[in-house]
């Protein structure tokens, strides 16, 4: 049987508006710290394996 998780006591003393402001402040901090696009270095790492897709191994020439 699982125990129920109760909120901290300070939660009950804080007005709803203050709770929402705290929630949105935390959410915005995470959103602004996370880049929308990967960096150029990250893109280069992701694409580094692409040339390997087009390399031919010796002895695997096409048969016509």
SEBA-266617 format. One record per atom (N, C-alpha, C): residue number from 1; residue in one letter; atom name; x, y, z. Coordinates in nm, 4 decimals, decimal comma, padded with zeros to 6 digits. Layout:
   drenpa   kollo   tormi          u          v          w
      NUM       A      CA          X          Y          Z
...
This chain:
   drenpa   kollo   tormi          u          v          w
        1       X       N    00,0847   -00,1174    00,0000
        1       X      CA    00,0000    00,0000    00,0000
        1       X       C    00,0894    00,1241    00,0000
        2       X       N    00,0599    00,2172   -00,0865
        2       X      CA    00,1433    00,3367   -00,0965
        2       X       C    00,0927    00,4453   -00,0023
        3       X       N    00,1872    00,5217    00,0482
        3       X      CA    00,1491    00,6321    00,1366
        3       X       C    00,1194    00,7553    00,0518
        4       X       N    00,0251    00,8334    00,0956
        4       X      CA   -00,0130    00,9530    00,0211
        4       X       C    00,0894    01,0636    00,0451
        5       X       N    00,1244    01,1337   -00,0615
        5       X      CA    00,2198    01,2437   -00,0523
        5       X       C    00,1442    01,3718   -00,0194
        6       X       N    00,1703    01,4269    00,0967
        6       X      CA    00,1044    01,5504    00,1374
        6       X       C    00,1948    01,6691    00,1089
        7       X       N    00,1379    01,7824    00,0696
        7       X      CA    00,2211    01,9006    00,0440
        7       X       C    00,2813    01,9540    00,1739
        8       X       N    00,3878    02,0299    00,1578
        8       X      CA    00,4534    02,0881    00,2752
        8       X       C    00,3594    02,1863    00,3453
        9       X       N    00,3829    02,2098    00,4720
        9       X      CA    00,2945    02,2944    00,5522
        9       X       C    00,2886    02,4376    00,4989
       10       X       N    00,3995    02,4880    00,4454
       10       X      CA    00,4020    02,6254    00,3945
       10       X       C    00,3056    02,6430    00,2772
       11       X       N    00,2745    02,5347    00,2109
       11       X      CA    00,1828    02,5395    00,0970
       11       X       C    00,0457    02,5913    00,1390
       12       X       N    00,0000    02,5494    00,2560
       12       X      CA   -00,1334    02,5873    00,3019
       12       X       C   -00,1405    02,7328    00,3468
       13       X       N   -00,0297    02,7895    00,3895
       13       X      CA   -00,0275    02,9273    00,4380
       13       X       C   -00,0100    03,0292    00,3258
       14       X       N    00,0234    02,9833    00,2064
       14       X      CA    00,0523    03,0728    00,0946
       14       X       C   -00,0749    03,0948    00,0122
       15       X       N   -00,1095    03,2189   -00,0189
       15       X      CA   -00,2268    03,2446   -00,1030
       15       X       C   -00,2110    03,1796   -00,2412
       16       X       N   -00,3233    03,1517   -00,3040
       16       X      CA   -00,3212    03,0846   -00,4339
       16       X       C   -00,2409    03,1645   -00,5360
       17       X       N   -00,2571    03,2959   -00,5370
       17       X      CA   -00,1817    03,3788   -00,6311
       17       X       C   -00,0319    03,3638   -00,6128
       18       X       N    00,0128    03,3575   -00,4887
       18       X      CA    00,1558    03,3408   -00,4608
       18       X       C    00,2032    03,2026   -00,5046
       19       X       N    00,1181    03,1023   -00,4874
       19       X      CA    00,1528    02,9670   -00,5318
       19       X       C    00,1714    02,9643   -00,6833
       20       X       N    00,0794    03,0313   -00,7541
       20       X      CA    00,0892    03,0342   -00,8999
       20       X       C    00,2126    03,1107   -00,9461
       21       X       N    00,2413    03,2237   -00,8813
       21       X      CA    00,3603    03,3003   -00,9185
       21       X       C    00,4868    03,2167   -00,8999
       22       X       N    00,4926    03,1427   -00,7905
       22       X      CA    00,6098    03,0579   -00,7657
       22       X       C    00,6198    02,9487   -00,8721
       23       X       N    00,5056    02,8884   -00,9052
       23       X      CA    00,5041    02,7828   -01,0071
       23       X       C    00,5538    02,8363   -01,1413
       24       X       N    00,4983    02,9512   -01,1843
       24       X      CA    00,5367    03,0062   -01,3138
       24       X       C    00,6807    03,0558   -01,3142
       25       X       N    00,7289    03,1048   -01,2028
       25       X      CA    00,8688    03,1484   -01,1951
       25       X       C    00,9623    03,0294   -01,2138
       26       X       N    00,9300    02,9175   -01,1496
       26       X      CA    01,0130    02,7967   -01,1662
       26       X       C    01,0073    02,7469   -01,3098
       27       X       N    00,8867    02,7437   -01,3677
       27       X      CA    00,8706    02,6963   -01,5048
       27       X       C    00,9467    02,7846   -01,6027
       28       X       N    00,9369    02,9159   -01,5860
       28       X      CA    01,0063    03,0071   -01,6760
       28       X       C    01,1571    02,9954   -01,6634
       29       X       N    01,2062    02,9696   -01,5428
       29       X      CA    01,3506    02,9529   -01,5241
       29       X       C    01,4004    02,8340   -01,6055
       30       X       N    01,3254    02,7258   -01,6052
       30       X      CA    01,3641    02,6074   -01,6824
       30       X       C    01,3524    02,6357   -01,8319
       31       X       N    01,2447    02,7011   -01,8724
       31       X      CA    01,2242    02,7298   -02,0144
       31       X       C    01,3326    02,8212   -02,0694
       32       X       N    01,3753    02,9196   -01,9921
       32       X      CA    01,4766    03,0127   -02,0404
       32       X       C    01,6166    02,9531   -02,0345
       33       X       N    01,6360    02,8520   -01,9518
       33       X      CA    01,7667    02,7876   -01,9433
       33       X       C    01,7838    02,6811   -02,0509
       34       X       N    01,6752    02,6396   -02,1154
       34       X      CA    01,6791    02,5354   -02,2168
       34       X       C    01,6787    02,6003   -02,3551
       35       X       N    01,7819    02,5745   -02,4362
       35       X      CA    01,7854    02,6358   -02,5688
       35       X       C    01,6772    02,5773   -02,6601
       36       X       N    01,6225    02,6608   -02,7470
       36       X      CA    01,5214    02,6133   -02,8408
       36       X       C    01,5833    02,5311   -02,9534
       37       X       N    01,7044    02,5676   -02,9926
       37       X      CA    01,7742    02,4962   -03,0985
       37       X       C    01,9055    02,4420   -03,0441
       38       X       N    01,9488    02,3268   -03,0921
       38       X      CA    02,0777    02,2746   -03,0460
       38       X       C    02,1923    02,3625   -03,0960
       39       X       N    02,3026    02,3577   -03,0259
       39       X      CA    02,4190    02,4365   -03,0668
       39       X       C    02,4803    02,3767   -03,1931
       40       X       N    02,5641    02,4533   -03,2593
       40       X      CA    02,6310    02,4043   -03,3801
       40       X       C    02,7140    02,2809   -03,3490
       41       X       N    02,7809    02,2800   -03,2335
       41       X      CA    02,8626    02,1644   -03,1948
       41       X       C    02,7760    02,0396   -03,1783
       42       X       N    02,6577    02,0551   -03,1197
       42       X      CA    02,5677    01,9408   -03,1033
       42       X       C    02,5197    01,8885   -03,2385
       43       X       N    02,4894    01,9803   -03,3302
       43       X      CA    02,4464    01,9389   -03,4640
       43       X       C    02,5593    01,8647   -03,5348
       44       X       N    02,6818    01,9153   -03,5217
       44       X      CA    02,7968    01,8503   -03,5848
       44       X       C    02,8165    01,7096   -03,5297
       45       X       N    02,7991    01,6917   -03,3995
       45       X      CA    02,8119    01,5580   -03,3404
       45       X       C    02,7047    01,4639   -03,3941
       46       X       N    02,5820    01,5154   -03,4069
       46       X      CA    02,4727    01,4310   -03,4549
       46       X       C    02,4933    01,3899   -03,6007
       47       X       N    02,5522    01,4784   -03,6803
       47       X      CA    02,5696    01,4499   -03,8225
       47       X       C    02,7018    01,3809   -03,8550
       48       X       N    02,7875    01,3613   -03,7572
       48       X      CA    02,9193    01,3034   -03,7813
       48       X       C    02,9109    01,1615   -03,8366
       49       X       N    02,8066    01,0897   -03,8054
       49       X      CA    02,7947    00,9512   -03,8506
       49       X       C    02,7369    00,9393   -03,9916
       50       X       N    02,6851    01,0463   -04,0503
       50       X      CA    02,6195    01,0391   -04,1816
       50       X       C    02,7126    00,9878   -04,2918
       51       X       N    02,8383    01,0322   -04,3031
       51       X      CA    02,9240    00,9795   -04,4102
       51       X       C    02,9410    00,8275   -04,4043
       52       X       N    02,9326    00,7700   -04,2874
       52       X      CA    02,9471    00,6249   -04,2755
       52       X       C    02,8353    00,5514   -04,3490
       53       X       N    02,7230    00,6149   -04,3677
       53       X      CA    02,6128    00,5512   -04,4402
       53       X       C    02,6455    00,5307   -04,5879
       54       X       N    02,7343    00,6138   -04,6414
       54       X      CA    02,7640    00,6095   -04,7837
       54       X       C    02,8968    00,5417   -04,8162
       55       X       N    02,9690    00,4944   -04,7166
       55       X      CA    03,0960    00,4261   -04,7411
       55       X       C    03,0683    00,2833   -04,7857
       56       X       N    03,1484    00,2375   -04,8804
       56       X      CA    03,1354    00,0992   -04,9259
       56       X       C    03,2458    00,0173   -04,8629
       57       X       N    03,2091   -00,0988   -04,8206
       57       X      CA    03,3087   -00,1892   -04,7639
       57       X       C    03,3756   -00,2652   -04,8785
       58       X       N    03,5034   -00,2978   -04,8645
       58       X      CA    03,5719   -00,3732   -04,9707
       58       X       C    03,5003   -00,5061   -04,9965
       59       X       N    03,4898   -00,5407   -05,1235
       59       X      CA    03,4269   -00,6673   -05,1599
       59       X       C    03,2761   -00,6610   -05,1679
       60       X       N    03,2188   -00,5414   -05,1607
       60       X      CA    03,0729   -00,5302   -05,1682
       60       X       C    03,0315   -00,4478   -05,2896
       61       X       N    03,1027   -00,4647   -05,4005
       61       X      CA    03,0701   -00,3902   -05,5221
       61       X       C    02,9339   -00,4348   -05,5738
       62       X       N    02,8676   -00,3434   -05,6410
       62       X      CA    02,7363   -00,3769   -05,6976
       62       X       C    02,7514   -00,4778   -05,8107
       63       X       N    02,6591   -00,5672   -05,8172
       63       X      CA    02,6556   -00,6653   -05,9254
       63       X       C    02,5513   -00,6209   -06,0268
       64       X       N    02,5915   -00,6088   -06,1528
       64       X      CA    02,4964   -00,5658   -06,2566
       64       X       C    02,4397   -00,6845   -06,3266
